[in-house]
Amino acid sequence: MILYKMKLTFPVPRAFVPLLKPFRYKGAYGGRGGAKSHFFAEQAIARCISKTQRVACIREVQDTIKSSVKQLLVDKINNFDLNDYFDVLDTEIRGKNGSQIIFKGMQSYNAANIKSLEGFDIAWIEEAQTLSQVSLDILRPTLRKPGSEIWASWNPVYKTDPIDVFFRKSPPNNAISVCVNWQDNPYFMDTPLYVDMLNDYKRDPDTARHVWGGDYGANRGAILSKWVYQAEKEGRISDDICYDPEGAPIVISSDLGFRDTCAWWYWQPCVGGVNLIYYDFDHGLDVDDWAPRIRKTLESLNIDKLDKVWLPHDGKVKTFQSKRSSQERMSEEFGWDKVDIVPSSSKSDRVEAARSFIKRCAFNKTLCEAGLDGLREWQFEYSESNGIFSKEPKHDYASHPSDAFSYGCQVLQEIIPKSARVIKPKFWNQQSLEELYNSIPTKHRRI
């Protein structure tokens, strides 16, 4: 029997049909129950019996073979009655026509041994939301055989995840991706998962929209993402949140990074809360670069009233090159009464300040987009082996906008009365006298 001439036919849900076309990169993302893994598993089996194929099933981290998609592939082989055509070994699956399916974690590869994948036809990345940028950059040029393809299936967590950016934000011309949820799976309602999904939507709709609906969602140990999504739901993240020239002076909070990322939030206190109208960040710049940049930003936003620039405690440290501190340099630019140092506090206190004060914040959606992404991804480190979270947040790209935000929350929560009732931020000239009157806290006096 000439096995490589065999063909396997099976029904394909309509949502996956675009992935049957010839593309170098194919992605399927969405919530649970969409059958993403089942589709790619069936495609891998079909390819391996139609002709000799070498398939690498990849995860970012794979401690044991049990954490791979091997069992899913074995189940497909059994369901299609193909046991005579495949040999299921401990660490791989071999076809009688020379096809091969292996299972690897990308973190086990380095510049030397990654070359073993050069001759493979397919690399299927499962749980691709966990794939690092380094792994993606290593894998793409390695799989270089003519006609080779890279598949990815994932449940979105952050829109800044490398796989999400690659397929959804800036995809190359030879890439295609589809969004697939439980509604696209014709067999889903016949499974116990359907009842689980209905119960999850009743109990916690926000989490269910991530788990089942494919929305971006919080990861384990997330610090602020819950409140960011709440702000979005309540309409407090909008391009209508802009600088009000008749409102309060601007407050700027920062996180300084010497030879690291610096982050800056621009705040304008308003009735009952504060509007964040701009976020800026960059790396490789020192305070001599930032002082004129902040000045230009204020001018570009037509901001003529600055209350104060708040610097973290290391703003008092003198640099070796200039012999001046960041506080001194900023004071020379904006005035000594316009620059101050955030009072010393523990990181846990600042986390609590951020969690409390963010409920009174509104954000410009476009001008604060990068900062909001950081707030969504700010999280405590989680230890898989110990099953506990660290006491302090992870130090990564998200910590810079989040630290700058928490410093601002720390100082502004003392400026804006806690008794002020939060209203949906508007321009002053868009509020009626009645709205302004009702927003003033009521004072109770004994007679």
Secondary structure, DSSP 8 states (H G I E B T S, - for coil): --GGG--------GGGGGGGS--SEEEEE-STTS-HHHHHHHHHHHHHHHS--EEEEEES--SSGGGSSHHHHHHHHHHTT-TTTEEE-SSEEEETTS-EEEEEEGGG--TTGGGGGTT-SEEEEETGGG--HHHHHHHHHH--STT-EEEEEE----TTSHHHIIIIIS--TTEEEEE--GGG-TTGGGSTHHHHHHHHHHH-HHHHHHHTT------TTBSSHHHHHHHHHTT-BSTT----TTS--EEEEEE--TTSEEEEEEEEEETTEEEEEEEEEEES--HHHHHHHHHHHHHHTT---EEEEEE-GGGGSB-TTTSSBHHHHHHHHH-TTSEEE-----HHHHHHHHHHHGGGEEE-TTTTHHHHHHHHH-BEEEETTTTEEEEEE--STTHHHHHHHHHHHHHHHHHS-TTS-------GGGS-HHHHHHTS-------
